[in-house]
Structures are given as C-alpha cells and as structure tokens.
Amino acid sequence: MTAAARSMVRTNAPRRPRAHPLEWLLIHLAFVAVSAFFLAPFLWLFGAAFDENATAYIHWPSAPTFNNFIRIFTEHDFGIALGNSVFVSVATMLLVVVTVSFAGYSLSRIELRRKDWITYAVLLLQTMPLSATMVPIYGLARQLGLRNSYLGLILIHATIELPFLVWLMKGFFDSVPRQLEEASWLDGRTKLRALIEIVLPLARPGLGIAAGLSFLSAWAEVLMVIILVDQQSMKTVPLAFYEAMRNQGGYTEVQYGVIAAMAILYLIPVMAVFIGARRLMVRGLMSSTRGL
C-alpha cells in the first residue's frame, strides 16, 4: 500500500468525537466520588486498626500501634476462632469439590427419566431461605450429636452450597465432549479413570469456582454457627466478631480499634481467594455460559 493510500485510509476513518472539557470533568468527578464512597470504609478500617484510641471518624493515627491486634488474641481468643475457621472452611471446600464432581458428572452423563426435573429440583433447593431450615437443622444436629462438633459444621456448610454448585458443575461437564471419554475407554481406561484423568482437568475452571465459593461461604457463615455452637473452643471468626460487637454494645464504650483489627484479619483470606482465583473464576464462568 502506497503512502497516499495509507493517508486516504486514515483520512476516511471515522474520528472519535472529543469529549467536551466540562463533560470530561464531570465524568472524572463522578468516578472519584464513587471510588471515595467505596474506599472510605476501608480507609477507616486501616486507620482504626492501628489506632489505640480510634473513633467513628476517619483519620490516620499519629502513632500507629499493633496493640489492637495483640488484644484480639489475648482478650478475645481470636487465635482459636481463626484456627477453627480455617479448618472448617478448608474441610468444607474439599468435601464440596469431591461431591459436586461426582454429582455434576452423573447429572450430565447418566441418562435418567425426568433428568431435567431432577436438575431443576436440585436448583430449587437453593431458593429456600436459610432461616426456614434453622429449626429442623438444630433438631437433627441435636439428635445425631453433631452440635459443638467440626463434623456438624462441615456437613451443614457443604449442604448449603451443594444445590447451586452441582447445577453449575453440570454445565461444565456438558461442555466437555463425550468423544474424549469414549476414546479413553477404548484405550483401556475405566470410567473412573476417564473422569479423573480426562474430564476433571477440562472442568478445572468449574472446580476452581466451586472451591472458591464453598470456602468463602463457610468462612463467612454465622447463622448456623450460632445455632450449632455454644462452646468457646468451637467458635469461628464470624462468631467471635459477632460476640465482640454484642459485648461492646449497649452503654459500654465501643472499642473501634479492636473491631477494626478483627475485620482486617477476617478479610485477608477473602481477598486472597479473590486475587488468587479471579482469572480462573472469570474463565470458568465464560466456559460455563458457553456450555449451558
């Protein structure tokens, strides 16, 4: 292409209209206002956590200190709650990933009468309010001896997440071509080996979503912990945070620094999961959409 032709192409190309200076200013002011609205709680959180005399107003402490973090471990048994939350959340995640792998694969591959009805029934369970199941869950856990136990918390957390994640994983397995499994069967693999070596690696984004969502759900769940746990040695981070807020309410002085320090440590695993798995989750959601 000659220089004249290239010049003609550039001349005939539609030009993007330039924004008016006032419009540009208003857009950026709106962006700054929205960003400040969402960042203000985090600014207060970090400022209060390192301020021994924190108040409800946003300000950075003149002499930052770690005393608030020390107090939550020495006065509020936060270390016990943190260890319980990590153990319960990781165990719930592993149980959910294994369960949804087999359940989602079964709904995707096995031909059953009224299979669509089963799928919709599984998804319908997710619409049931959690508060409507509190009394039955409490009675069942009491009869089975699952109150104040790790097993009870793990089973309840996993059960809450299973309906949606089974339906989600079915979409991922539907997007995996069956010809790959059939070819592996001809090579001598069993159905279980084909699932583990062929199908599950291709559905890895879905497994990442299931792992992330189940971990975050178990990490943040407080309602079921309240009704299933009444021993201090079994409390989790949300329950410790709830007790600190409740004990400091009423006519007593609210210790903003202690609450902020708890909140920061509470948010660290959540942020780590989102930062570490954001690409996997985005790719998984796109793959699931194409497969549904």
N, C-alpha and C positions, 0 to 999 in steps of 0.2 A: 504494500500500500504506500503510495507516494505521500509526501508531506502535505500537499494540497488536499488530498483525500482525507487524511487524518484531521486536518484543520476543519474540513467541512463536517466530518462526523462530530467533532467537538462543538462546532457551532450549532448544528441542528439538534444536538442532545438537549432534552428539556432541563432547564435550570431549576434548582430547588429555590423556592421563594425565601428570601431572607426575612427573618423574624424582625418585627418592629422592636426597637430598643425597650419600649415600655412593656411589650408582651414578654420579651426575654427576661426583664427584671421581675415581673410578676410570677413567671414560672419558677424562677430560682428562689424567690422569696417563699413561694408555696412549698417548694421542696425542702427548704431549710426549716420551715415551720413544722412540717410533718415529721422530719427527721428529729427535730428537737423534742417533739411530743413523745416519740417512741424511745428516745435515748435518755430522757430526763429520769425515768425510774432507775435506769442502770447507773447513771451518774450519782444519784442519791445513794444507791446501794453500795457502791465502792467507797464513796466518801464516808458514809456512816459506819461501814465495817471497820475502818481504820481510825475511827474517832471514838475515844472512850466516853466523850460527853456529847454524843450525837443527838440531834434533834430532828424534827419533822421537815426541816428546811434543807435545801441543797447547799452544801458548802464543803470545800475541801479542808481537812483538818490541818491546823498549823504544825502539829507534832504527831504525825502518823504513828500508830502503835498496833501491835498484834495482840493486845490484851483481850480483845473481844473473841478472837479465835481460841485463845487459851481458855477463856471462861466457858465456852460451849463444850469443851472436852472435860473440864474439871467439875463444872457445876451442873451440866445438863446431860451427861453421859452420851454425848454426841458420837463418840467413837464406837460405842456398842450399836447405836442406831445405824451408823454408816456401814458397819460390817454386816449387819442383818440385811440392809437394803441391797448391798452388793451381792450377797449370797442368794437372796430370794430372786432378785432380778435376773441374774445370770442363769440360775436353775430354771426359771420360768422361760427364758429365751430358748434354752436348749430343748426343753420339753415341747415348746410350741413349734420349733423348727422341725423336729423329728415327726411330730404328729401331723402337721399340715403337709409335709412332704408325702406321706403315705395317703392321707385322706384326700388331698387335692388330686394326686395321681389316680386314685381309684375313681373319683367322680369324672375325671377326664377320659380314662381309658376303658373302664369296665362298662359294658352295655347292660343297663338295667331298665326295667319298665318304669316309666314315670321318673326317669332320672332328673328331668328338669324340675319336677315337683320337689324332689329331694334337695336340689340345689337352692331353690327359692325358699324352702323351709329352713335350711341352714342359715341363709342370709336374713330371713325374717327374725330369727332369734336375736340378731344384733340390734333390732329396733326396740327390744324390750327394755324399759328403763331399769337401770341397775338397782334403784331404790325399791322396785317392786319385788326383787328377789332377796332382800335382806333377811326377812323373817324365815323363809324356807332354808336359806343357806345357813343361818345361825342354828336352826333346829337340827339340820342334817350334820353340820360340823360337830355339834354337841353330842349327838348320838354316836357318831363314828370316832369320837375322841380326837378331833382334828383342831380343836381350839388351842391356842398358845403352842402351835407347832409349825415348823417350817413347811412340812408337807401340806398342811391345810392352806397356808398362804400361797404356796406354789400352785396347787391344784386350782384354787379359786382364780388366781390371776390368769392362768393359762386358759381356763374355761371361758373367761370373759372375752378373750381375744380370738378364740378359735373360730367362731362362725364367720367373721369377716375375712380372716386370713385364709381359711380353707377355700372360700369362694374366690379370693384373689389368686391363690396358687393354681386353682383350676384353670383360670385364664392363661397363666404362664404355660402350664402343661399342654393346653390346647394349641398353643403356638409352636410347640416342638413337633416336627414331622414324625409321623409314626414309621415312616420308611427307615429312619435311622435305627429304631428299636428292632424292626424286623430284620435288618441287615446284621445287627449284633446277635440276634437269636441264631441266624444261620452260621455265624462264626463260633457258636457253641456257648454263648453266654446264657445264663438263666435270666428270668425276668427281673429278679432282684439285682443281679449284677448289671443288667442293662439300665435299670433305674439309677443305680448309684454311679456308674461309670459314664453313661451317655446322657440321660435325661436331666439329672440334677445339675451337672455342670452348665448345661444350656439354660437352666432355670435359675442360675445363680443370682441374677438381679432380684427375682422374686423372693428368694431365700434371704437376701440382704434386707429387703423391706420387712419381711416377717420378723427377722431377728431384731431389727431396729425398733419397730412398733411394739413388739412384745416386751422388750427391755424397758422402753420408755413408759409403757402402761404400768408395768409392775413397779417401776421406780416412783411413779407419781401417785399411785393408788393410795387413798387414805380411808375411804369409806369402809371397805371390807376389813382393813386393818383395825379400825376402831371396834367393829363388832366381833372380831375373831381374837383379838389380843388384849389382855388386861395385865400382862406381866411386863415389868420394865425391861427385863432381859430380852424380850422378844420384839420390842418396838422398833419401827423403821424410821427413816429420816422424815417422811411426811408427818408421822405421828409425833415425833419429837418436836418438829416445828409447830405443830398444832398445839401441843401442850405448853410450849414456851409462850405462844401468843395468848393462850387461855389463862395461864398462871399470871401473866403480867397485865391482864385486863382489869376491868373494874376501877377501883380507886387507887390502885398501886401505880407506881411510876413505870412507864413503858420504856424498856431498855432497847432503844432503836439499834444501838451498835451490835448487841448480841443477836438480834433478829436478822440484821443485815449480814452478819458473818455466817449465820446458818444458811441464809438464802444463797450466798455466793457458793458455798461448798455444795449446796443442793443442786445448783445449776451447772456445775462443772461437768458431770457425766452427760447431762442432756446436750450441752454444747459440743462435747467431744463426739457424741454419736452423730449429731447432725453434720459436723465438719468432716468427720471421717467417712461418712457414708452418703454424702449428698450426691456425688456423681453416680454412685450405684443406685440410689433411690430414683433419681431422675431417669436414668437409662431403664430401670426396671418398670417404672410407670409407663414409659413410652412403649416398651415391649408388650406390657400387659394390655394397653389400649389397642395395639395392632392385633393382638391375639383374640380379643373379645368380639 
